[in-house]
Amino acid sequence: MKKQDFIKGSVILMVSAAAAKVLGAVYKIPLTNMLGGVGMSYFSCAYSIFMPVYAFAVTGLSSAVAAMTAGSSAFGMYGNIRRIRRTALGLFSLVGIVGSLLILLLAKPFSIFSSGSTDAALAIAMIAPSVFFGCIAAVERGYYEGLNNMYPTALSQVAEGIVRVAAGLWLCGYVSSHSGEIMSYFPFITDVRALAAAAGIAGVTLSSVGAVIFLGIINIFSGKGRKEGSTKTDSREIRRELIKTALPVGAGSVVTNLTAIIDMSTIIGCISFFGYRGNVPVSVAAEDIPEFVYGSFSGIALTIFNLIPSVTNMLGKGILPCIASAWAAGDRENLQKSTTQALLTAAVIAVPSAVGIGVISPQILGILFSQQTDEAEICVSALRWLMVGMVCLCLSFPVFAMLQGIGKSSAPLKIMLVGTAVKGAGNFGLIPFMGVDGAAVSTSLCYVVILALSLYTYIKAAEVKISPMPFLGVLHGGLLCGAAAYLAADISRRNGAEDISSAIAAVICGGGVYLLSLYLLSIKVKRTKTAICA
């Protein structure tokens, strides 16, 4: 397998992330249609406890292994690389086992805490083994990334997504159609939707197993012709360095995932105590309203919200080596250029996406969740409130990577703690008055604060200047995109077009206007530079 430079590697990872997110939507959207709002509350409950444990154990692992592998590879120490790999597999397999057991032990009490019953416990137990298999996959991905080969990571992510879709949807559908027979084996579960949610969650665990098997096959075929080399680092030192590198990143990821737990506890709790001010379908029983609203918000609005940030997240991996290299060399010009390029690229992707989703959110939700119109209807306004936060989150990812590149690895953790506090206070203050829209507003406020603090910290530490003019141009193009999309969708609806037709018209018109505005802006910038030079 050939090495790639960081540009090619970033493109490979972004394409795979986009493919994985599409597969995630193919999985999550039909699952939401099958489970409904209450069923998705059980599903989201399992994810709420799983993600912090998984993030802490896995998130920083790939980068830690990659960094150490790359360092040894630069000096031809291939024996050292194999020792790093073996040590990491041993250490983090143990971490994965502990994480999986922790989730299993907390399954019942966490289910009671979140929903007042043990119905979500089975779903939580089903997802527990994913932590163990995720740790193994992360070590293998980090090993290949450290050798500048992004294909194993990219292909394994796609394979993982395919298994999740196939296994999760089939199991959920099978349980739903054979509920009477299967319920007899689980007498402690009172709601068939909880059993179906557990079946859907099983697809996540099977997908992590599939990723490990896929990476194992790659290892068999790539193992031939491995180079010999020296070994200068003992296992104890490797373990210490892995923990030192992975721990801050993992802790930061835990803080990020705490927002899901905040939403789960505060949405359900506030609605149970204060009641719900929004419109709820008459078919939903009064005692099910808190779970219905939370499940709809987490399963629908947040699913759409996370689509674009998962792709721009890959920009952080691409920009990190550039910033680190320029910072180490004292190259201020390249540092300035790389900073602007990374932020501008994220903005070019995020702004029109957010504006477009906000403008045609009824059509998007109507198309994707056609079988759950009640759940989708209460998420239209919430999804629009989330879009400001989505832009800020997309821009925050490269800023966090740049902070790491200049040696400020602990800064993102501190900043995210502040953002999480804003999120918690916002939920408690806004949900009683705004319902689920309050949770969306507090999410956006959280990421606005995070972006502002991270930019301030980076600009001050790196001593760079960021011109606002290119970003104002992107914002202007985004607003024109939104106006064109709105007009196209409105004209389509007035002529009797269905949701999918009006959405396609809006995307084509809005996207065309946006690209044209960026093109005209680039011509204007070039002319301005020419005039200045003359």
C-alpha positions in Angstrom: 0.0 0.0 0.0 1.4 3.3 -1.1 1.8 6.3 1.2 -0.2 9.5 0.6 0.6 13.1 1.3 -1.6 14.9 3.8 -3.8 16.5 1.1 -4.6 13.2 -0.6 -5.0 11.6 2.8 -7.5 14.3 4.0 -9.5 13.9 0.8 -9.7 10.1 1.3 -10.8 10.6 4.9 -13.4 13.2 4.0 -14.9 11.0 1.2 -15.0 8.0 3.5 -16.6 10.2 6.3 -19.2 11.4 3.8 -19.9 7.8 2.7 -20.1 6.6 6.3 -22.5 9.5 7.2 -24.7 8.6 4.2 -24.8 5.0 5.4 -25.5 6.3 8.9 -28.5 8.2 7.6 -29.6 5.1 5.6 -29.5 3.3 9.0 -30.9 5.9 11.3 -33.8 7.2 9.2 -35.6 3.9 8.5 -34.9 2.9 12.1 -36.6 6.1 13.3 -39.5 5.3 11.0 -39.8 1.8 12.5 -39.3 2.7 16.2 -41.1 6.1 16.4 -40.4 8.8 19.0 -40.8 6.6 22.1 -38.7 3.7 20.5 -36.0 6.2 19.6 -35.9 7.4 23.2 -34.7 3.9 24.2 -32.2 3.8 21.3 -30.9 7.3 22.3 -30.7 6.3 25.9 -28.3 3.5 25.0 -26.2 5.8 22.8 -26.1 8.5 25.6 -24.3 6.2 28.0 -22.3 4.5 25.3 -20.8 7.5 23.6 -18.9 9.1 26.6 -17.3 5.7 27.5 -16.5 5.0 23.9 -15.1 8.5 23.3 -12.9 8.3 26.3 -11.5 4.9 25.4 -11.2 5.2 21.6 -11.2 8.8 20.3 -7.6 9.8 21.2 -6.3 6.3 20.5 -5.9 6.5 16.7 -4.0 9.8 16.8 -1.7 8.6 19.6 -0.8 5.4 17.8 -0.4 7.3 14.5 1.9 9.9 16.0 4.2 7.3 17.6 4.2 5.2 14.5 5.0 8.2 12.2 7.9 9.1 14.5 9.4 5.7 14.3 8.8 5.3 10.6 10.7 8.6 9.9 13.8 6.9 11.3 13.2 3.5 9.7 12.6 1.9 13.1 10.1 -0.7 11.8 10.8 -3.1 14.7 9.7 -0.2 17.0 6.6 0.3 15.0 5.6 -3.4 15.5 6.2 -3.1 19.2 4.1 0.1 19.4 1.3 -1.8 17.7 1.5 -4.9 19.9 1.7 -2.7 23.1 -1.2 -0.6 22.1 -3.3 -3.7 21.2 -2.6 -5.2 24.6 -3.1 -2.0 26.6 -6.3 -0.8 24.9 -7.9 -4.2 24.6 -7.8 -4.2 28.4 -9.3 -0.6 28.4 -12.0 -1.8 26.0 -12.9 -4.8 28.2 -13.2 -2.4 31.3 -15.3 0.0 29.3 -17.7 -2.7 28.0 -18.1 -4.1 31.5 -18.8 -0.6 32.9 -21.6 -0.1 30.4 -23.1 -3.5 31.2 -23.0 -2.8 35.0 -24.7 0.6 34.5 -27.3 -0.7 32.0 -30.1 -1.2 34.5 -29.5 1.8 36.8 -29.0 4.2 33.9 -32.2 2.9 32.2 -34.2 3.6 35.4 -32.5 7.0 35.8 -33.3 8.1 32.3 -36.7 6.7 31.6 -38.0 5.5 35.0 -38.1 1.8 33.9 -35.7 -0.9 32.9 -37.0 -1.1 29.3 -33.8 0.6 27.9 -31.5 -1.8 29.8 -31.3 -4.4 27.0 -30.4 -1.8 24.4 -27.6 -0.5 26.6 -26.3 -4.0 27.2 -26.4 -4.8 23.5 -24.1 -1.9 22.6 -21.6 -2.5 25.4 -19.2 -4.9 23.4 -18.7 -2.1 20.8 -16.2 -0.4 23.2 -13.9 -3.4 23.1 -14.0 -3.9 19.4 -13.8 -0.1 18.8 -10.5 0.0 20.7 -9.0 -2.8 18.6 -10.1 -1.1 15.4 -8.7 2.3 16.6 -5.3 0.8 17.2 -5.2 -0.7 13.7 -6.4 2.5 12.0 -3.8 4.5 13.9 -1.1 2.1 12.8 -1.9 2.6 9.1 -2.5 6.4 9.5 1.0 6.7 11.1 2.4 5.0 7.9 0.6 7.7 5.8 -1.9 5.2 4.5 -5.4 6.3 4.9 -7.1 3.6 2.8 -7.5 1.1 5.7 -9.2 3.7 7.9 -11.5 4.9 5.0 -12.4 1.4 3.8 -13.0 0.0 7.2 -15.3 2.9 8.1 -17.4 2.2 5.0 -17.4 -1.6 5.8 -18.6 -0.7 9.3 -21.4 1.4 8.0 -22.6 -1.3 5.6 -22.7 -3.9 8.3 -24.6 -1.5 10.6 -27.2 -0.8 8.0 -27.7 -4.4 6.9 -27.7 -6.0 10.4 -29.4 -3.2 12.4 -32.3 -2.8 10.1 -32.9 -6.5 9.5 -32.8 -7.3 13.2 -35.1 -4.4 14.1 -37.5 -5.4 11.4 -37.4 -9.1 12.4 -38.1 -8.3 16.0 -40.9 -5.9 15.2 -42.6 -8.5 13.0 -42.1 -11.4 15.5 -42.6 -9.3 18.7 -45.1 -11.7 20.4 -42.8 -14.7 20.1 -39.6 -12.8 21.1 -41.1 -10.9 24.0 -41.6 -14.2 25.9 -37.8 -14.5 26.2 -37.6 -11.0 27.8 -40.2 -10.9 30.6 -38.6 -7.8 32.2 -39.4 -5.7 29.1 -42.9 -4.3 29.0 -42.7 -2.3 25.7 -42.0 -4.0 22.4 -40.5 -0.8 21.1 -37.7 -1.2 23.6 -37.0 -4.7 22.3 -36.9 -3.5 18.7 -34.6 -0.6 19.7 -32.2 -3.2 21.3 -32.3 -5.2 18.1 -31.4 -2.1 16.1 -28.6 -1.3 18.5 -27.2 -4.8 18.0 -26.4 -3.7 14.5 -23.9 -1.2 15.9 -22.0 -3.9 17.8 -22.0 -6.2 14.8 -20.6 -3.3 12.7 -17.7 -2.8 15.1 -17.0 -6.6 14.8 -17.1 -6.2 11.0 -14.5 -3.4 11.1 -12.1 -5.5 13.2 -12.5 -8.4 10.8 -12.0 -6.1 7.8 -8.8 -4.6 9.2 -7.6 -8.1 10.1 -7.9 -9.2 6.5 -6.1 -6.1 5.3 -3.3 -6.9 7.8 -2.9 -10.4 6.4 -2.5 -9.1 2.8 -0.3 -6.1 3.8 1.9 -8.1 6.1 4.0 -9.6 3.3 7.3 -7.9 2.7 7.5 -6.0 5.9 10.8 -4.3 6.5 13.1 -5.1 9.3 14.3 -2.4 11.6 15.7 -1.5 15.0 13.8 -1.4 18.3 14.8 1.3 20.7 11.7 1.9 22.9 10.6 -0.5 25.6 6.9 -1.4 26.1 6.7 0.6 29.4 7.7 3.8 27.7 5.4 3.1 24.8 2.4 2.6 27.2 3.3 5.9 29.1 3.5 7.9 25.8 0.2 6.4 24.5 -1.7 7.3 27.7 -0.1 10.7 27.8 -1.2 11.5 24.2 -4.6 9.8 24.2 -5.9 10.9 27.6 -6.5 14.6 27.0 -8.2 14.0 23.6 -10.4 11.3 25.1 -11.3 13.5 28.0 -12.3 16.3 25.6 -14.4 13.9 23.7 -16.2 12.9 26.8 -17.1 16.5 27.5 -18.5 16.9 24.0 -20.6 13.8 24.4 -22.0 15.0 27.7 -24.3 17.3 25.8 -26.3 14.1 24.7 -26.7 13.1 28.4 -27.7 16.7 29.2 -30.4 16.6 26.5 -31.7 13.3 27.6 -32.0 14.2 31.3 -33.2 17.8 30.9 -35.6 17.3 28.1 -37.4 14.4 29.7 -37.1 15.9 33.2 -38.2 19.4 32.3 -41.2 18.3 30.2 -42.2 15.8 33.0 -42.1 18.6 35.6 -43.2 21.7 33.7 -45.3 20.1 30.9 -44.9 20.6 27.2 -45.9 23.9 25.5 -45.6 22.7 21.9 -48.1 20.8 19.8 -48.1 17.0 20.5 -50.2 14.6 18.4 -53.3 13.4 20.2 -52.3 9.8 19.5 -49.4 10.2 22.0 -50.3 9.2 25.6 -49.7 11.9 28.2 -47.2 9.7 30.1 -45.2 9.1 26.8 -44.8 12.8 25.9 -41.4 13.4 27.5 -39.9 10.3 25.8 -41.7 11.1 22.5 -40.3 14.6 22.4 -36.8 13.6 23.4 -36.7 10.6 21.0 -37.9 12.8 18.1 -35.3 15.5 18.8 -32.4 13.1 19.2 -33.4 10.8 16.5 -34.4 13.3 13.8 -33.2 16.9 14.5 -29.8 15.9 15.8 -29.3 13.3 13.1 -29.6 16.0 10.5 -27.5 18.4 12.6 -24.5 16.0 12.8 -24.3 15.2 9.0 -22.1 18.1 7.9 -19.8 18.4 11.0 -18.8 14.7 10.7 -17.4 15.5 7.2 -15.6 18.8 8.1 -14.1 17.0 11.2 -11.7 15.5 8.7 -10.2 18.9 8.0 -8.7 18.8 11.4 -6.6 15.8 10.5 -5.5 17.4 7.3 -4.5 20.8 8.8 -2.8 19.5 11.9 0.6 18.6 10.3 0.7 21.9 8.4 0.2 24.0 11.5 2.5 21.9 13.6 5.3 22.1 11.0 4.9 25.9 10.4 4.8 26.5 14.2 7.9 24.4 14.8 9.8 26.2 12.0 8.6 29.6 13.0 7.1 30.1 9.6 4.6 32.9 10.3 3.6 33.3 6.7 2.7 29.6 6.2 1.0 29.5 9.6 -1.2 32.5 8.6 -2.0 31.0 5.2 -2.8 27.5 6.6 -5.0 29.0 9.3 -7.1 31.0 6.8 -7.3 28.1 4.3 -8.6 25.7 6.9 -11.2 28.0 8.4 -12.3 29.2 5.0 -12.7 25.7 3.7 -14.9 24.7 6.6 -17.0 27.9 6.2 -17.5 27.3 2.5 -18.9 23.9 3.3 -20.9 24.7 6.4 -22.6 28.0 5.6 -24.6 27.1 2.5 -25.4 23.7 4.1 -26.8 25.3 7.2 -28.8 28.0 5.3 -30.1 25.4 2.9 -31.2 22.9 5.6 -32.8 25.7 7.5 -34.8 27.0 4.5 -36.1 23.6 3.3 -36.2 21.8 6.6 -39.9 20.8 6.2 -39.2 19.2 2.9 -36.1 17.5 4.1 -37.9 16.0 7.2 -40.9 15.1 5.1 -38.8 13.2 2.6 -36.5 11.4 5.1 -39.1 10.7 7.8 -42.2 10.2 5.7 -43.5 7.5 8.0 -43.1 9.5 11.1 -44.8 12.8 10.2 -45.8 13.6 13.8 -42.2 13.3 15.1 -40.8 15.2 12.1 -43.3 18.1 12.5 -42.2 19.0 16.1 -38.5 19.0 14.8 -38.9 21.5 12.0 -38.4 24.6 14.1 -35.8 22.9 16.3 -33.7 22.0 13.3 -33.7 25.6 12.1 -32.5 26.8 15.5 -29.7 24.3 15.4 -28.2 25.6 12.2 -26.2 28.4 13.7 -24.6 25.9 16.1 -23.8 23.6 13.2 -21.8 26.3 11.4 -19.9 27.0 14.6 -19.2 23.3 15.3 -17.9 22.9 11.7 -15.4 25.7 12.3 -14.5 24.5 15.7 -13.0 21.2 14.5 -10.1 22.8 12.6 -9.5 25.3 15.3 -9.1 22.5 17.9 -6.6 20.8 15.6 -4.7 24.0 15.2 -4.5 24.5 19.0 -3.0 21.0 19.2 -0.6 21.9 16.5 0.8 24.8 18.4 1.1 22.8 21.7 -2.2 23.9 23.3 -3.6 20.4 23.6 -5.4 21.1 26.9 -7.2 24.2 25.7 -10.0 22.4 23.8 -10.9 20.5 26.9 -11.2 23.6 29.0 -13.2 25.4 26.3 -15.6 22.5 25.9 -16.2 22.4 29.6 -17.4 26.0 29.4 -19.6 25.2 26.4 -21.1 22.3 28.2 -22.0 24.5 31.2 -23.7 26.9 28.7 -25.6 24.0 27.2 -26.8 22.7 30.6 -27.9 26.2 31.8 -29.6 26.9 28.5 -31.6 23.7 28.6 -32.8 24.3 32.2 -33.6 27.9 31.4 -35.2 27.5 27.9 -37.0 24.2 27.7 -39.7 25.1 30.2 -40.7 28.1 28.0 -39.7 26.9 24.5 -40.1 23.2 24.7 -37.7 21.2 22.4 -36.8 24.5 20.6 -35.1 25.5 23.8 -32.8 22.5 23.6 -31.9 23.5 20.1 -31.2 27.1 21.0 -29.0 26.1 23.9 -27.0 23.8 21.6 -26.4 26.6 19.2 -25.4 28.9 22.1 -23.0 26.2 23.3 -21.1 26.0 20.0 -21.1 29.8 19.5 -19.3 30.1 22.8 -16.9 27.2 22.0 -16.0 28.7 18.6 -15.5 32.2 20.1 -13.3 31.0 22.9 -11.2 28.7 20.7 -10.6 31.3 18.1 -9.6 33.9 20.7 -7.3 31.4 22.3 -5.7 30.3 19.1 -5.3 33.9 17.6 -3.7 35.0 20.9 -1.3 32.1 21.2 -0.3 31.8 17.5 -0.2 35.6 17.0 -2.0 35.4 13.7 -4.4 37.8 12.1 -7.6 36.5 10.4 -9.2 38.9 7.8 -13.0 38.8 8.1 -13.5 39.8 4.4 -13.4 36.3 2.8 -15.8 35.0 5.5 -18.2 37.9 4.9 -18.1 36.9 1.2 -19.0 33.3 2.1 -21.8 34.5 4.4 -23.1 36.8 1.6 -23.1 33.8 -0.8 -24.8 31.7 1.7 -27.6 34.2 2.2 -28.1 34.4 -1.6 -28.1 30.6 -1.7 -30.9 30.6 1.0 -32.9 33.2 -0.9 -32.7 31.3 -4.2 -33.6 28.0 -2.5 -36.6 29.5 -0.7 -37.9 31.0 -3.9 -37.4 27.8 -5.9 -39.1 25.7 -3.2 -42.0 28.2 -2.8 -42.6 28.3 -6.6 -42.5 24.6 -6.8 -45.0 24.2 -4.0 -47.4 26.7 -5.5 -47.4 24.6 -8.7 -48.3 21.5 -6.8 -44.9 19.9 -6.7 -44.2 17.2 -4.1 -41.6 17.6 -1.3 -38.9 15.8 -3.2 -39.4 17.8 -6.3 -39.4 21.2 -4.5 -36.3 20.1 -2.5 -34.4 19.2 -5.6 -35.3 22.5 -7.2 -34.2 24.4 -4.1 -30.9 22.5 -4.0 -30.1 23.1 -7.7 -31.1 26.8 -7.6 -29.5 27.6 -4.3 -26.3 25.7 -5.0 -26.0 27.3 -8.4 -26.4 30.8 -7.0 -23.9 30.0 -4.3 -21.2 28.7 -6.6 -21.8 31.7 -8.9 -21.4 34.2 -6.1 -18.2 32.5 -4.9 -16.9 32.6 -8.5 -17.7 36.3 -8.9 -16.1 37.0 -5.5 -12.9 35.3 -6.5 -12.7 37.4 -9.7 -13.2 40.5 -7.6 -10.5 39.5 -5.2 -8.0 38.8 -8.0 -8.7 42.2 -9.6 -8.3 43.9 -6.3 -4.9 42.2 -5.8 -3.8 43.2 -9.3 -4.8 46.8 -8.7 -2.9 46.9 -5.4 0.2 45.3 -7.0 0.0 47.8 -9.9 
